[in-house]
Amino acid sequence: MSEVMDPVTVIVKIRREITSQMEALVQTLANGGVDSMTEYKYIIGKIHALDQINQEISNLLEPKEPEPDDKVTRIRS
């Protein structure tokens, strides 16, 4: 049986793989490895999708709502 990984370790590995794939795609574009506009658009779409996934992971890891024990002043009108 396989060992269960810590969720943080999984997230770190996923983000590392996303970054690696994005860098490889950017290098493909920078080195002129695209033969057609269709292929160019496809690669740009992949970069955009990977970037959105990476951003969503970042958003999920950063709490946006104040914690219940935070000192928040409520103003009632």
C-alpha positions in Angstrom: 0.0 0.0 0.0 1.1 3.5 -0.6 1.8 6.0 2.1 -0.7 8.9 2.7 0.9 12.2 1.9 0.5 15.4 4.0 -1.9 17.7 2.1 0.6 20.6 2.3 3.2 18.4 0.6 0.7 17.5 -2.2 -0.1 21.2 -2.7 3.6 22.1 -2.9 4.3 19.3 -5.4 1.3 20.4 -7.6 2.4 24.0 -7.6 6.0 23.0 -8.4 4.7 20.9 -11.4 2.4 23.7 -12.6 5.4 26.1 -12.5 7.6 23.7 -14.3 5.0 23.1 -17.1 4.5 26.9 -17.4 8.2 27.5 -17.7 8.6 24.8 -20.4 5.7 26.3 -22.4 7.2 29.8 -22.2 10.6 28.5 -23.3 8.9 26.8 -26.3 7.4 30.2 -27.3 10.7 32.1 -26.6 12.8 29.6 -28.6 10.5 29.8 -31.7 9.2 26.3 -31.2 5.8 27.1 -32.6 5.0 26.3 -36.3 1.5 27.8 -36.6 -0.9 30.3 -35.1 -3.1 27.5 -34.0 -0.3 25.9 -32.0 0.7 29.3 -30.6 -2.9 29.9 -29.4 -3.0 26.4 -27.9 0.2 27.0 -25.9 -1.0 30.4 -24.7 -4.3 28.8 -23.6 -2.4 26.2 -21.6 -0.2 28.8 -20.0 -3.3 30.9 -19.1 -5.1 27.8 -17.6 -2.1 26.8 -15.5 -1.7 30.3 -14.3 -5.4 30.4 -13.3 -5.1 27.1 -11.4 -2.0 28.4 -9.6 -3.7 31.6 -8.7 -6.8 29.7 -7.4 -4.6 27.5 -5.2 -2.9 30.7 -3.8 -6.3 32.2 -3.1 -7.5 29.1 -1.3 -4.3 29.1 0.9 -4.7 32.7 2.0 -7.7 33.4 4.3 -9.7 36.3 3.2 -12.3 36.4 5.9 -11.5 37.7 9.4 -11.3 35.0 12.0 -14.0 35.0 14.7 -11.6 36.0 17.3 -10.3 39.0 15.3 -11.2 42.4 16.7 -13.7 43.6 14.2 -15.9 46.6 15.0 -19.4 46.3 13.6 -21.2 49.5 12.7 -24.9 49.3 12.7 -27.1 52.0 11.2 
